[in-house]
Amino acid sequence: MALIIVLVGLWYLSLFFQTFFQHRYAAHGAFTMNKFWERVFFLFTYLAQGSSYMSPRAYAIMHRMHHAYTDTDKDPHSPSYSKNIFSMMWRTRNIYSAIFKGKITIEERFTKNIPDWPLFDKWAHSTFSRLLWAAGYTLLFIFLTPTLWLLLLLPVVMSMGAFHGAIINWFAHKYGYINFRLKNTSQNLISVDLLMLGEAYHNNHHKQPSSINFGKRWHEIDPVFHVIRFLAWCRIIKL
């Protein structure tokens, strides 16, 4: 039971900082914050995502490319150009890595007003950092697991951020329903999003990328929207 609680906690913490900081803030500028709080959320994102940490800068650039080139051969993660979800994940990983390492030319429109902390990202993105997190996860599993079979979940935990992205980038462009007719294949994956903290309302998001609320209909509950409103009330961020 203790391990299940830990796994659920890791899932939601990692996902929250992905959707709040890397996606809504870094990629879309849905709200603003001062440099102090930006650095605080850099740290929180790293602590929550561990070995699957993604640079907010590289993530933002790649995600902006996804919106600009949705469903074309320039889309970093389109099901239309991958045979299966794993080949799409690998293609996405290669494009992300090339952006992070500066191996491809990035248009200026994709780099405007994105958060950047090069020194921190150099450590957080390093192989040594990822190995330390992997060792920590392994020890935690060994200490808490009631059965060794649960060790099979370790690869998912170590690459959790990639799985979050793959669920939406693959399935939400193949299955679901639409609220808005758009010139792309984005769909709302499920009507009540309990597992993805609003990210499953992908059709809504493609209609209004910078909206702080991904839910548009009464039953489309986006819990992160309410957290954003609370943080704005606390004057940590500005809407």
BELUR-V267632 format. One record per backbone hydrogen bond with DSSP energy under -0.5 kcal/mol. NH is the residue of the N-H (numbers start at 1). CO is the residue of the C=O. Records with the same first field share a line. If there is no record, write none. Layout:
NH=CO + CO
//
This chain:
5=1
6=2
7=3
8=4
9=5
10=6
11=7
12=8
13=9
14=10
15=11
16=12
17=13
18=14
19=15
20=16
21=17
22=17
23=18
24=19
25=20
26=21
27=22
28=23
29=25
30=24
32=238
38=34
39=35
40=36
41=37
42=38
43=39
44=40
45=41
46=42
47=43
48=44
49=45
50=46
52=49
53=50
59=55
60=56
61=57
62=58
63=59
64=60
65=61
66=62
67=63
68=64
69=65
72=69
75=72
78=75
79=169
81=78
82=79
88=84
89=85
90=86
91=87
92=88
93=89
94=90
95=91
96=92
97=93
98=94
99=95
100=96
101=97
102=99
103=98
104=98
110=107
111=108
112=108
114=111
121=117
122=118
123=119
124=120
125=121
126=123
130=126
131=127
132=128
133=129
134=130
135=131
136=132
137=133
138=134
139=135
140=136
141=137
142=138
143=139
144=140
145=141
150=147
151=148
152=149
153=150
154=151
156=153
157=153
158=154
159=155
160=157
162=159
163=159
164=160
165=161
166=162
167=163
168=164
169=165
170=166
171=166 + 167
172=167 + 168
173=170
174=171
175=171
177=188
182=180
184=182
187=172
188=177
189=187 + 200
194=192
199=196
201=198
202=187 + 200
205=201
206=202
207=203
208=204
211=208
214=212
220=217
221=219
222=220
223=221
225=222
226=222
227=223
228=224
229=225
230=226
231=227
232=228
233=229
234=230
235=232
236=231
237=231
238=32
//
